[in-house]
Structures are given as C-alpha cells and as structure tokens.
Amino acid sequence: MLKIGKNLHQSWGVVALSVGIILGAILGIIFRINYFGSPIWIVLVVLIFVFMYFRPNYLTVGLCLIVGMVLVFFRVAMVLSNDTGTQNQEMSGTESLVISARDFLAERIENQLPEREAKLGMSYLLGMKSGLDKKLSEDLKTVGLTHIVVASGAHLSILVEIARKIFGRLSRFSGLLFSVLFILFFMCMVGWTPSILRAGVMAILTLTSWYVGRKIAPLRLILIVMAFTLMLNPMFLTSLGWLLSFASYAGIMLLGPSISKFFHGDKKPGFIASVILTTIAATLMTLPITLYYFGQVSIISLVANLVILPTLPYAMGLTFFAGIFAGVPAVEMVFSFLAEKILSFHIATVEFFGSMEQFLIKIEPYNPWVFLLYLIILAPFLYKFFRWTIDRKNGKIKISKNINFLE
C-alpha cells in the first residue's frame, strides 16, 4: 500500500484522468451537457479514439481522459438537474456545534477589541468578511487585498506550519496527525467554501507525500486537486474564490521558482526576498482574473501586500488568543492590546493605499481578451516545458528519470 502511495502521483494515467475531469467540467458547464447524446461529447470521444488509433502508446492516457469526462458529465448532469433552492435540510448536530463555537469565539473577540478591529480580526480567523464596513471593504478591493479577509490557503498554511513545528518535534507521525486535525478544524470553523476546500485538500495531500518521503510535482498536484474538487461540485468553475485560490497557488509554485532563479540564481532567497517574490508570483497569476471580474487593478497592490502579509500570522494568532483568554486578568489585556495595535496598523495601511486611486488601472470588466496576458505571464514556464519536450525528443533526457520536469 505504501508503494502505491509513493508512486501514485507518477502515473500519467492519474494526470490524464484529472485532465479529463477538468476538461469535461468546463465543457459541461459551458455547453450545459446533461446527457451523453450531446454532439460535443460524441466529437470529443471520436477525436480521442482517432488519436489512440494512430498513437497506440497513448492508449491508457486516452482511456483515462474518456473515463474522466464520463465521470464528471454525470456530476454536471446531477448539478444542472438539481434544484437546490427547494432543498431544506435540517442542520446536523455537528454543524450546530461548529456554528455555536464560531459564534462563541466571535462574541468574545468583539468584547475584547474595538468594532472595526474586531470585525477585521474575525474576517482573518473565520472568514466573516460580511461584518466589515463598506469603506474598508472598498479600500481592500482597491489595493487588491480582498484575499486576506477570505479564509484561504495562506491562513491554512500558517496553521499547518505551527502544527508541524510544535508536534513534529515529537515524531513525524505526530506532525502529520495534528496538522491534519488543524486543517479539518479550520475548515469546519470557516465553512466548506471552494477556496478553503482547495487549500485543505491540497495541504493534506502535500503532508501525506511529505510523510511517506515523496514529493508531488506542483502541476500534477494542482490538476489532481482541481479534478477532485470539481467532482464534488462542477459549479466551482464559476466561483471567483476557487479560481483565485488555484491561480495564486499556481503562481507561487510554478512562476515562483523561475522568478527566484532569475534574480538569485541557485541561491536560496532570504525571508524578505522570498515574501516579495512569492507576492509577485501570486499577484501576476491572479491579474487576468482580477481584471476580468473587477475591471481594475492597483499598481501599488504589491507594496500593500508586502506591508500586510508578513504580519498576518501575528494578527491571526493575537486575535485568537484575545478571544480565548477573554476574562483572564492581565493576560486578556496583553493579547487584546497587541491584537488591537496590529489590526489598527492593518486598517491604517489599507486606508492609506486605498485613498490612492490615481494608481488604479481600469478597463471594461468581463473582457475575455485579458486572459491573453497569461501567454506573457507564463512565458518562463512555457519555455521550460518546451525545452524539456525538445530535449526528451532528441534523446537528451529519459522520461523515466525526468518524468516530473517541474521538480
């Protein structure tokens, strides 16, 4: 079983199955395919079979593509035919307990901090951005910092890193166990949103591969998790949070190494340089999506991200402890004071950059041409891929030894 776990990510069949699911979900949603007599479905299957006939070595890949599309077409059909507005399911005992815990923590935080700071702190911890006042919400959108008030992979990564550092000292298994428990706890507290579901599944897969001593190539990990989440709900394709979550992660994992190598060569960048490069990669990858949906982007968003993101873990931790230790003499004062100061700093920073509307670049929203920017943004990655393909074709590398060209 362990051997299967180590080698599962190296199978091109798994990648092809994932691509089939993603492709099927996209076509299914766009063309609203809810039955197998659709012309799109028939044309795709015929083309794949023709390809397999002329390239029999890719038989497994072709079959996995077809299986992936068949599986997701069933899900698309179920989603399109399901009237969710008529479903009134009763809340389970577990859900009721989670919501009660969220409300309890939120109430204690509100009692310890001023209103604006408390709302911002709760949005960090629990993804409760609805409580933010209109001005702060608009300023966050202006400077491109909306993602920090939506529970996402960044927040989850902080918790996982804390769990691994604390419990990883006991044993490797303890680090894995408590990290997964932290992930599940955070997902329950925040809710099963598309972005947090992506982050949770990806974090658990990464931790599992770390535990068995293997590494999954970033592109393969992205494809597998995308396929898994789309099988759960193909309508995630229409979720802005889901799209931004995958785009930012792809930027960090795919563009990040190329940008780092360009500036630092083979040397590992320091903490500040690493934060800067990571922010640049994530911002670039999400740029076309942001322009498409909002029609605007701030050229100083990078500076705002660099000011806020390094202190985000401290803001989350201090807000959490301010709520937990509410009512404990002296201790509550320390955590409340520190949390209030750092949250006030965040609010002042957002308002300062948000007032600089002269740095906004505005275009007509929902313009599909903005996605052509990906040809420029992904140029280093595409060059690396085509170089790998050419070298493999010329016999300079062997597929068995260089199957993960991104690693």
Secondary structure, DSSP 8 states (H G I E B T S, - for coil): -HHHHHHGGG-HHHHHHHHHHHHHHHHHHHTT--STT-HHHHHHHHHHHHHHHH-GGGHHHHHHHHHHHHHHHHHHHHHHH--GGG------HHHHHHHHHHHHHHHHHHHHS-HHHHHHHHHHHH--GGGS-HHHHHHHHHTT-GGGGS--HHHHHHHHHHHHHHHTTT-HHHHHHHHHHHHHHHHHHH---HHHHHHHHHHHHHHHHHHTT----HHHHHHHHHHHHHHH-GGGGG-HHHHHHHHHHHIIIIIHHHHHHHHHTTS---HHHHHHHHHHHHHHHHHHHHHHHHSEEETTHHHHHHHHGGGHHHHHHHHHHHHHTTTSTTHHHHHHHHHHHHHHHHHHHHHHHHT-GGGEEE--SS-GGGGGHHHHHTHHHHHHHHHHHHHHHTTSS-TTTSS-TT-
